[in-house]
Amino acid sequence: MLRDQLKRAASSIPLNIAEGCGRLEEKDRERFFAIARGSAMECAAISDLLVRLAPNLKSQTEHAKETLLSIVKILSTVILK
């Protein structure tokens, strides 16, 4: 179940960024970027849950969490400019 949710949330990030880039109105772009940011935060939360359920996955999720944090920072900057 978490695997499927992680796949959906992870797929949502680039798809919403692409959709936002295709929008001409700034509010539309920001809305899609905000959805992408939320999906990145969801992925991070799922990673935390996975580590709680299976502590041996911690080393595998560390790089992903760093990448997700970078994505969230970039999208936050774009949204809040």
N, C-alpha and C positions, 0 to 999 in steps of 0.2 A: 504494500500500500504506500509506504513512504517513497519507495523507488519510483512509482508512477507519479506521485505528487511532485517529486524532485524533477522528473523529466518534463512535466508540464510547466513548472515554474521556470526551469532553466531554458526551455524553448521560448517562453514568453519574453525573456529579456531581449534577445536580438530581434525578435519579430516586432515588438513594440518600439524598439529604437528605429528600426527600418520604417515602420508605419509613421512614426513621428517625423522622421526626416523627409518623408514625402508630403507632409502637410505644409500648406502655405501660411496658415494663420498661427501666430505664436502661441495662443491659448491651446490650440489643438496639439501642437508639438509638445508643449509642456505637459499636457494631459497624458500623452502616450509615454513620455519620458518618466513621468511619475509612476505610471503602471509598471514600466520596466524596473524602476528603482524598487518598487514594492515586491516585485517578483525576485529580485536579487536578495532582498532582505528575507523573503520567504525561504529561498534556497539556503541562506545562512542558518536560519532557524531549524530547518530540516537537518542540516549537517550537525547542529548541536544535539538534536534528538537522536540522530544515528550514533553519535559518540556516547551519549548516555545509555543507549541500548546495547551498544557493542563498543566498549572502550578501545578495543584493538584497532578500530578504524580511525583513531585520532590522527595518526601521522598521515593518513591518506586524505583527510579532510582539511588539514592545515593550509596547504597551498590553495585549495579551492576557496577557503574563507578569506585569504589574503586577496585573491582575485576579485571576489565578490565585494570586499570592502573598497577596493579601487573603483569598481563599477559604480557603487553607491555614491562615492565621493564625486566622481565625474558627473553623474546624472544630477546630483544635488546642486553642483555648481551651475550646470546648464539650466536647471529649473529655477533656481533662485537668483539668477543674474539680474 
